[in-house]
């Protein structure tokens, strides 16, 4: 426990007073954001409105049930006054309720308008609190969220408690385990949603993985699919009848051991029969006759279904919580889980080899705003430090970035956030599979690995730990409250003697947290200069390469040969600082570049905005990999307009150096949007973007209006509308090997945000090649209301559509326009509506060699067409979904004259592999997903449509067998 600096005396004096003079009047304790006792919020700590104290204020998301969590300790039972300093610039009362230990102790705390967001007031409430340590939560009871909270002040001798410590059983709340006791309590959403599940008895469950995931289901009778993952038991989803399905879907693979199903208040006991199903392979995980906490053998998947098969009335599912840990108390009526379910993913399990198996002890996290060990504070930026411990032969060493034992990061070594030790921190790319590599040596025995990290996001940036190529555990890195707030997380393992290649790799699409250092304690442990070894990661760079200039600390994973290294004619490849592109002049840019910098090198770099103002046709803006934050002000646009023109022979280039990733972050908080606040408003012609990532724009991520623009290996995610939209005359746009995911429009509850949107008044000549779109709230690809043909090649759409989105993979028309689109060698799966959708396109659509799997309808083309128009289907595959094909010339498809198709025709149908990291050249991963197995009847079963093929005739489906 840490005492707050609330008196003029030192903490030791305060401790003495608490012990020996209990009748004294104590000063009030003040709990600030990002300090001890502040355990997280459903939103962000902001500082864009003046008048706050401390480092900022807590700004919750604008929805009911969002809140702020603290932990306090009081020495004696009694009445305590809690005062909240707040600002409310709206005209409505942003009321909330106060919970102590999970029980409501004040159901109406009013936060009336203060006149502006920079005018602050206080409101107080009096609460009876028993002696001990307690979880405290303030959560909104209105749809606008809470007011901005500067601090909470608690009268008497209350002190801030460690968020990771246990709560007292003597509290006035209903359970001592009402919120997670791990470091995940600082995750912005998990504290409220995991509280009731762990209060059923047993071990705390940790982070609710449903928060921040996607959801879909069968036809809904009431409520939104998203209501089951919002942490609010008062909102719910109901099927259209007494049975139905609701699903949680993740952007990558997750390993689950527990599910908690909560029915809405007043409807408890309605559900009488149910089963949990692994959506990826159809296997049953568990079943039962009443809901609650369900524990089962570990299963790895990307989507889990809760199927209601019987009910006494209309069910109301309030929460569908999912957890990586086993805990709580299992529902007594649930059957034992299927032992075979844990084999659903061959690539994502956390089992270890015998040579590097983990011990039974779980990972632990602790707050560490300063260095977590004496050895780390003494480590230099150029070498790892070590010290001997008192336990016979055990050494403790700290490996800093760019030191012996540090073998590389799939990203960059940055220093733009304060509080790190050494010369910076390792910042991975924001993608699944990006990681950090280390090398150590030592004797066989027990090793403790401890990471110091910062995570300013609201999600758990978890990672898979592997040693010598074998997966040994999954490590959680939950939110720390800010990118300058640091904590530690540790795990204890039994490791073999000799060289040990250690890799921590993100298993979700946000990448890892920022990692300051790795501290290792083990028998004769020492840092090793031998990188690579038997490590499973071929993407890690060598220690020598990371000791070069700052520009070379970008992602080494994509450094291939000096040529493109690819047979794909669209791929430019890697191998040079300028990512294999050339220009007449280069403007060097870094996240901390100066407006007055010359831009002639990374050591004298320009600012991003200065480079945009300076660049001309044939020239290049070369961005050092890292994050470029665009200033954000609530209610205002922060669009970057790119209006200058290049030419077909002299484009304007915007490129991430060394095939790294340059993240352009427009910083719009979740739920906030401004009409037409695009990230890039691209009105100019002939721009070439490579390695650029656009995120958190207030509307579309990129809005293309110009001609002849190209995007290669770019990413568009978590924007407040479509990731990349081509409209208003945008023409001859080529999008190559790019991803769009997790885009959502709060304006219309998810009904507009697609991954890619060449639509409406677009011009001619737009095409997408080798792209992926997933977990977007509306559709994956949408060509709605346009008469200009779009070409889509070798692209994937999966798991799109939630809340009020349409949930189609490829929506290929709309509004009765004649649009003769062509789509070839593409894949669609996991959509509750349609995989490939005509969507009232009055023109004939051509579909060659596509694969559709597990959609509500795989191919939906029975709408009317204009006289003389006809769809063309050749060499397509449909599995686990119906087909509606009319007004078409169709042959050599799996459902007509072609051979029948089954899962055995493919190397695998493990759809969780779809979000795997791209190949170094940017092309789509080849992990066997929907690739034909040797001996399949689909091989050479097609007809020649002009696409390349290997055998005597084309194969059926999206992938020609080599």
Secondary structure in CASP SS format (residue, H / E / C, confidence):
PFRMAT SS
TARGET T0000
AUTHOR 0000-0000-0000
METHOD secondary structure of the structure
MODEL  1
X C 1.00
X C 1.00
X C 1.00
X C 1.00
X C 1.00
X C 1.00
X C 1.00
X C 1.00
X C 1.00
X C 1.00
X H 1.00
X H 1.00
X H 1.00
X H 1.00
X H 1.00
X H 1.00
X H 1.00
X H 1.00
X H 1.00
X H 1.00
X C 1.00
X C 1.00
X C 1.00
X C 1.00
X C 1.00
X C 1.00
X C 1.00
X C 1.00
X E 1.00
X E 1.00
X E 1.00
X E 1.00
X C 1.00
X C 1.00
X C 1.00
X C 1.00
X C 1.00
X E 1.00
X E 1.00
X E 1.00
X E 1.00
X C 1.00
X E 1.00
X E 1.00
X E 1.00
X E 1.00
X C 1.00
X C 1.00
X C 1.00
X C 1.00
X C 1.00
X C 1.00
X C 1.00
X C 1.00
X C 1.00
X C 1.00
X E 1.00
X E 1.00
X E 1.00
X E 1.00
X C 1.00
X C 1.00
X C 1.00
X C 1.00
X C 1.00
X C 1.00
X E 1.00
X E 1.00
X E 1.00
X E 1.00
X E 1.00
X E 1.00
X E 1.00
X E 1.00
X C 1.00
X C 1.00
X C 1.00
X E 1.00
X E 1.00
X E 1.00
X E 1.00
X E 1.00
X E 1.00
X E 1.00
X E 1.00
X E 1.00
X E 1.00
X C 1.00
X C 1.00
X C 1.00
X C 1.00
X C 1.00
X C 1.00
X C 1.00
X C 1.00
X E 1.00
X E 1.00
X E 1.00
X E 1.00
X E 1.00
X C 1.00
X C 1.00
X E 1.00
X E 1.00
X E 1.00
X E 1.00
X E 1.00
X E 1.00
X E 1.00
X C 1.00
X C 1.00
X C 1.00
X C 1.00
X C 1.00
X C 1.00
X C 1.00
X C 1.00
X C 1.00
X C 1.00
X C 1.00
X E 1.00
X E 1.00
X E 1.00
X E 1.00
X E 1.00
X E 1.00
X E 1.00
X E 1.00
X E 1.00
X C 1.00
X C 1.00
X E 1.00
X E 1.00
X E 1.00
X E 1.00
X E 1.00
X E 1.00
X E 1.00
X E 1.00
X E 1.00
X C 1.00
X C 1.00
X C 1.00
X C 1.00
X C 1.00
X C 1.00
X C 1.00
X E 1.00
X E 1.00
X E 1.00
X E 1.00
X E 1.00
X E 1.00
X E 1.00
X C 1.00
X C 1.00
X C 1.00
X C 1.00
X E 1.00
X E 1.00
X C 1.00
X C 1.00
X C 1.00
X C 1.00
X C 1.00
X C 1.00
X C 1.00
X C 1.00
X C 1.00
X C 1.00
X C 1.00
X C 1.00
X C 1.00
X C 1.00
X C 1.00
X C 1.00
X C 1.00
X C 1.00
X C 1.00
X C 1.00
X C 1.00
X C 1.00
X H 1.00
X H 1.00
X H 1.00
X H 1.00
X C 1.00
X C 1.00
X C 1.00
X H 1.00
X H 1.00
X H 1.00
X H 1.00
X C 1.00
X H 1.00
X H 1.00
X H 1.00
X H 1.00
X C 1.00
X C 1.00
X C 1.00
X C 1.00
X C 1.00
X C 1.00
X C 1.00
X C 1.00
X C 1.00
X C 1.00
X C 1.00
X C 1.00
X C 1.00
X C 1.00
X C 1.00
X E 1.00
X E 1.00
X E 1.00
X E 1.00
X C 1.00
X C 1.00
X E 1.00
X E 1.00
X E 1.00
X E 1.00
X C 1.00
X H 1.00
X H 1.00
X H 1.00
X H 1.00
X H 1.00
X C 1.00
X C 1.00
X C 1.00
X C 1.00
X C 1.00
X C 1.00
X C 1.00
X E 1.00
X E 1.00
X E 1.00
X C 1.00
X C 1.00
X C 1.00
X C 1.00
X E 1.00
X E 1.00
X E 1.00
X E 1.00
X E 1.00
X E 1.00
X E 1.00
X E 1.00
X E 1.00
X E 1.00
X E 1.00
X E 1.00
X E 1.00
X E 1.00
X E 1.00
X E 1.00
X E 1.00
X E 1.00
X E 1.00
X E 1.00
X C 1.00
X C 1.00
X C 1.00
X C 1.00
X C 1.00
X C 1.00
X C 1.00
X E 1.00
X E 1.00
X E 1.00
X E 1.00
X E 1.00
X E 1.00
X E 1.00
X E 1.00
X C 1.00
X C 1.00
X C 1.00
X C 1.00
X C 1.00
X E 1.00
X E 1.00
X E 1.00
X E 1.00
X E 1.00
X C 1.00
X C 1.00
X C 1.00
X C 1.00
X E 1.00
X E 1.00
X E 1.00
X E 1.00
X E 1.00
X E 1.00
X E 1.00
X E 1.00
X E 1.00
X E 1.00
X E 1.00
X E 1.00
X E 1.00
X E 1.00
X E 1.00
X E 1.00
X E 1.00
X E 1.00
X E 1.00
X C 1.00
X C 1.00
X C 1.00
X C 1.00
X C 1.00
X E 1.00
X E 1.00
X E 1.00
X E 1.00
X E 1.00
X E 1.00
X E 1.00
X C 1.00
X C 1.00
X C 1.00
X C 1.00
X C 1.00
X C 1.00
X E 1.00
X C 1.00
X C 1.00
X C 1.00
X C 1.00
X C 1.00
X C 1.00
X C 1.00
X C 1.00
X H 1.00
X H 1.00
X H 1.00
X H 1.00
X H 1.00
X C 1.00
X C 1.00
X C 1.00
X C 1.00
X C 1.00
X C 1.00
X C 1.00
X C 1.00
X C 1.00
X C 1.00
X H 1.00
X H 1.00
X H 1.00
X C 1.00
X E 1.00
X C 1.00
X C 1.00
X C 1.00
X C 1.00
X C 1.00
X E 1.00
X E 1.00
X E 1.00
X E 1.00
X C 1.00
X C 1.00
X C 1.00
X C 1.00
X C 1.00
X C 1.00
X H 1.00
X H 1.00
X H 1.00
X H 1.00
X C 1.00
X C 1.00
X C 1.00
X C 1.00
X C 1.00
X C 1.00
X C 1.00
X E 1.00
X E 1.00
X E 1.00
X E 1.00
X C 1.00
X C 1.00
X C 1.00
X C 1.00
X C 1.00
X E 1.00
X E 1.00
X E 1.00
X E 1.00
X E 1.00
X E 1.00
X E 1.00
X C 1.00
X C 1.00
X C 1.00
X C 1.00
X C 1.00
X E 1.00
X E 1.00
X E 1.00
X E 1.00
X C 1.00
X E 1.00
X E 1.00
X E 1.00
X E 1.00
X C 1.00
X C 1.00
X C 1.00
X C 1.00
X C 1.00
X C 1.00
X C 1.00
X C 1.00
X C 1.00
X C 1.00
X E 1.00
X E 1.00
X E 1.00
X E 1.00
X C 1.00
X C 1.00
X C 1.00
X C 1.00
X C 1.00
X C 1.00
X E 1.00
X E 1.00
X E 1.00
X E 1.00
X E 1.00
X E 1.00
X E 1.00
X C 1.00
X C 1.00
X C 1.00
X E 1.00
X E 1.00
X E 1.00
X E 1.00
X E 1.00
X E 1.00
X E 1.00
X E 1.00
X E 1.00
X E 1.00
X C 1.00
X C 1.00
X C 1.00
X C 1.00
X C 1.00
X C 1.00
X C 1.00
X C 1.00
X E 1.00
X E 1.00
X E 1.00
X E 1.00
X E 1.00
X C 1.00
X C 1.00
X E 1.00
X E 1.00
X E 1.00
X E 1.00
X E 1.00
X E 1.00
X C 1.00
X C 1.00
X C 1.00
X C 1.00
X C 1.00
X C 1.00
X C 1.00
X C 1.00
X C 1.00
X C 1.00
X C 1.00
X E 1.00
X E 1.00
X E 1.00
X E 1.00
X E 1.00
X E 1.00
X E 1.00
X E 1.00
X E 1.00
X C 1.00
X C 1.00
X C 1.00
X C 1.00
X E 1.00
X E 1.00
X E 1.00
X E 1.00
X E 1.00
X E 1.00
X E 1.00
X C 1.00
X C 1.00
X C 1.00
X C 1.00
X C 1.00
X C 1.00
X C 1.00
X E 1.00
X E 1.00
X E 1.00
X E 1.00
X E 1.00
X E 1.00
X E 1.00
X E 1.00
X E 1.00
X E 1.00
X C 1.00
X C 1.00
X E 1.00
X E 1.00
X C 1.00
X C 1.00
X C 1.00
X C 1.00
X C 1.00
X C 1.00
X C 1.00
X C 1.00
X C 1.00
X C 1.00
X C 1.00
X C 1.00
X C 1.00
X C 1.00
X C 1.00
X C 1.00
X C 1.00
X H 1.00
X H 1.00
X H 1.00
X C 1.00
X C 1.00
X H 1.00
X H 1.00
X H 1.00
X H 1.00
X C 1.00
X C 1.00
X C 1.00
X C 1.00
X C 1.00
X C 1.00
X C 1.00
X C 1.00
X C 1.00
X C 1.00
X C 1.00
X C 1.00
X C 1.00
X C 1.00
X C 1.00
X C 1.00
X C 1.00
X C 1.00
X C 1.00
X C 1.00
X C 1.00
X C 1.00
X C 1.00
X C 1.00
X C 1.00
X C 1.00
X C 1.00
X C 1.00
X C 1.00
X C 1.00
X C 1.00
X E 1.00
X E 1.00
X E 1.00
X E 1.00
X E 1.00
X E 1.00
X E 1.00
X E 1.00
X E 1.00
X E 1.00
X C 1.00
X C 1.00
X C 1.00
X C 1.00
X C 1.00
X C 1.00
X C 1.00
X H 1.00
X H 1.00
X H 1.00
X C 1.00
X E 1.00
X C 1.00
X H 1.00
X H 1.00
X H 1.00
X H 1.00
X H 1.00
X H 1.00
X H 1.00
X C 1.00
X C 1.00
X C 1.00
X C 1.00
X E 1.00
X E 1.00
X E 1.00
X E 1.00
X E 1.00
X C 1.00
X C 1.00
X E 1.00
X E 1.00
X E 1.00
X E 1.00
X C 1.00
X C 1.00
X C 1.00
X C 1.00
X C 1.00
X C 1.00
X C 1.00
X C 1.00
X C 1.00
X C 1.00
X E 1.00
X E 1.00
X E 1.00
X C 1.00
X C 1.00
X C 1.00
X C 1.00
X C 1.00
X C 1.00
X C 1.00
X C 1.00
X C 1.00
X E 1.00
X E 1.00
X E 1.00
X E 1.00
X E 1.00
X H 1.00
X H 1.00
X H 1.00
X C 1.00
X C 1.00
X E 1.00
X E 1.00
X E 1.00
X E 1.00
X C 1.00
X C 1.00
X C 1.00
X C 1.00
X C 1.00
X C 1.00
X C 1.00
X C 1.00
X C 1.00
X C 1.00
X C 1.00
X C 1.00
X C 1.00
X C 1.00
X E 1.00
X E 1.00
X E 1.00
X C 1.00
X C 1.00
X C 1.00
X C 1.00
X E 1.00
X E 1.00
X E 1.00
X E 1.00
X C 1.00
X E 1.00
X E 1.00
X E 1.00
X E 1.00
X C 1.00
X C 1.00
X C 1.00
X C 1.00
X C 1.00
X C 1.00
X E 1.00
X E 1.00
X E 1.00
X C 1.00
X C 1.00
X E 1.00
X C 1.00
X C 1.00
X E 1.00
X E 1.00
X E 1.00
X C 1.00
X C 1.00
X E 1.00
X E 1.00
X E 1.00
X C 1.00
X C 1.00
X C 1.00
X C 1.00
X C 1.00
X C 1.00
X E 1.00
X E 1.00
X E 1.00
X C 1.00
X C 1.00
X C 1.00
X C 1.00
X E 1.00
X C 1.00
X C 1.00
X E 1.00
X E 1.00
X E 1.00
X C 1.00
X C 1.00
X E 1.00
X E 1.00
X E 1.00
X C 1.00
X C 1.00
X C 1.00
X C 1.00
X H 1.00
X H 1.00
X H 1.00
X C 1.00
X C 1.00
X C 1.00
X C 1.00
X C 1.00
X C 1.00
X C 1.00
X E 1.00
X E 1.00
X E 1.00
X C 1.00
X C 1.00
X C 1.00
X C 1.00
X C 1.00
X C 1.00
X C 1.00
X E 1.00
X E 1.00
X E 1.00
X E 1.00
X C 1.00
X C 1.00
X E 1.00
X E 1.00
X E 1.00
X C 1.00
X C 1.00
X C 1.00
X C 1.00
X E 1.00
X E 1.00
X E 1.00
X E 1.00
X C 1.00
X C 1.00
X C 1.00
X C 1.00
X C 1.00
X C 1.00
X C 1.00
X E 1.00
X E 1.00
X E 1.00
X E 1.00
X C 1.00
X C 1.00
X E 1.00
X E 1.00
X E 1.00
X C 1.00
X C 1.00
X C 1.00
X C 1.00
X C 1.00
X C 1.00
X C 1.00
X C 1.00
X C 1.00
X E 1.00
X E 1.00
X E 1.00
X E 1.00
X C 1.00
X C 1.00
X C 1.00
X C 1.00
X C 1.00
X C 1.00
X C 1.00
X C 1.00
X C 1.00
X C 1.00
X E 1.00
X E 1.00
X E 1.00
X C 1.00
X C 1.00
X E 1.00
X E 1.00
X E 1.00
X C 1.00
X C 1.00
X C 1.00
X C 1.00
X E 1.00
X E 1.00
X E 1.00
X E 1.00
X C 1.00
X C 1.00
X C 1.00
X C 1.00
X C 1.00
X C 1.00
X C 1.00
X C 1.00
X E 1.00
X E 1.00
X E 1.00
X C 1.00
X C 1.00
X E 1.00
X E 1.00
X E 1.00
X C 1.00
X C 1.00
X C 1.00
X E 1.00
X E 1.00
X E 1.00
X E 1.00
X E 1.00
X C 1.00
X C 1.00
X C 1.00
X C 1.00
X C 1.00
X C 1.00
X C 1.00
X C 1.00
X C 1.00
X E 1.00
X E 1.00
X E 1.00
X E 1.00
X C 1.00
X C 1.00
X E 1.00
X E 1.00
X E 1.00
X C 1.00
X C 1.00
X E 1.00
X E 1.00
X E 1.00
X E 1.00
X C 1.00
X C 1.00
X E 1.00
X E 1.00
X E 1.00
X E 1.00
X C 1.00
X C 1.00
X C 1.00
X C 1.00
X C 1.00
X C 1.00
X C 1.00
X C 1.00
X C 1.00
X C 1.00
X C 1.00
X H 1.00
X H 1.00
X H 1.00
X E 1.00
X C 1.00
X E 1.00
X C 1.00
X C 1.00
X H 1.00
X H 1.00
X H 1.00
X H 1.00
X H 1.00
X C 1.00
X C 1.00
X C 1.00
X C 1.00
X C 1.00
X C 1.00
X C 1.00
X C 1.00
X C 1.00
X C 1.00
X C 1.00
X C 1.00
X C 1.00
X E 1.00
X C 1.00
X C 1.00
X E 1.00
X C 1.00
X C 1.00
X C 1.00
X C 1.00
X C 1.00
X C 1.00
X C 1.00
X C 1.00
X C 1.00
X C 1.00
X C 1.00
X C 1.00
X C 1.00
X C 1.00
X C 1.00
X C 1.00
X C 1.00
X C 1.00
X C 1.00
X C 1.00
X C 1.00
X C 1.00
X C 1.00
X C 1.00
X C 1.00
X C 1.00
X C 1.00
X C 1.00
X C 1.00
X C 1.00
END
